[in-house]
Amino acid sequence: MKSPWRDGWLSLGIAGTFLACLACGTPAAALVLGAIGLGAWTGHLDIVLVPALVAFAALAAFRFWWLRARRS
């Protein structure tokens, strides 16, 4: 039986959720974007980051549920 942590989709979901949570620190992202000259993009960060966070969290939850249901 394959360990649930070795499932690629589950790993992608967890990693993506973690990265989206880090990126949701928009004050830090605003500072970084401003430092590299892309400060105008800071108003659009939430449009991309919140759906990415929801999508990756849903992917991780679905794959975890799917692997648990398959094991039973």
VMD Tcl script that draws the C-alpha trace (Angstrom):
set ca {
  {0.00 0.00 0.00}
  {1.36 3.37 -1.00}
  {1.76 5.96 1.73}
  {-0.64 8.94 1.32}
  {2.32 11.33 1.60}
  {3.89 9.80 -1.52}
  {0.89 10.73 -3.68}
  {1.95 13.44 -6.12}
  {-1.37 15.28 -6.25}
  {-1.65 15.39 -2.48}
  {1.90 16.70 -2.22}
  {1.15 19.36 -4.83}
  {-1.98 20.42 -2.97}
  {-0.16 20.73 0.34}
  {2.81 22.57 -1.18}
  {0.55 24.91 -3.13}
  {-1.55 25.66 -0.07}
  {1.58 26.42 1.93}
  {2.98 28.70 -0.79}
  {-0.35 30.48 -1.22}
  {-0.51 31.06 2.55}
  {2.96 32.55 2.44}
  {2.05 34.69 -0.53}
  {-1.11 35.91 1.18}
  {1.14 38.07 3.30}
  {0.39 40.86 0.84}
  {2.26 43.53 2.79}
  {5.48 41.64 2.18}
  {4.50 41.00 -1.42}
  {3.74 44.70 -1.88}
  {7.20 45.59 -0.57}
  {8.89 43.08 -2.86}
  {6.89 44.14 -5.91}
  {7.55 47.79 -5.14}
  {11.27 47.11 -4.79}
  {11.48 45.51 -8.22}
  {9.34 48.15 -9.90}
  {6.05 46.26 -10.12}
  {4.20 48.18 -7.41}
  {1.18 48.74 -9.68}
  {0.39 45.02 -9.48}
  {-0.19 45.07 -5.72}
  {-3.88 45.91 -6.15}
  {-4.42 42.67 -8.06}
  {-2.72 40.27 -5.66}
  {-5.88 39.17 -3.85}
  {-7.62 38.41 -7.14}
  {-5.02 35.72 -7.82}
  {-3.87 34.56 -4.39}
  {-7.19 33.85 -2.68}
  {-8.53 31.59 -5.47}
  {-5.13 29.84 -5.61}
  {-5.28 29.21 -1.87}
  {-8.81 27.82 -2.11}
  {-7.98 25.65 -5.13}
  {-4.84 24.11 -3.60}
  {-6.56 23.52 -0.25}
  {-9.47 21.84 -2.05}
  {-7.05 19.67 -4.06}
  {-5.22 18.58 -0.91}
  {-8.48 17.84 0.94}
  {-9.93 15.88 -1.98}
  {-6.81 13.76 -2.49}
  {-6.57 13.04 1.25}
  {-10.23 12.00 1.33}
  {-9.82 9.94 -1.86}
  {-6.79 8.07 -0.53}
  {-8.51 7.38 2.82}
  {-11.67 6.13 1.08}
  {-9.62 3.91 -1.21}
  {-7.75 2.40 1.72}
  {-10.98 1.30 3.43}
}
mol new
graphics top color blue
foreach p $ca { graphics top sphere $p radius 0.5 }
foreach p [lrange $ca 0 end-1] q [lrange $ca 1 end] { graphics top cylinder $p $q radius 0.2 }
display resetview
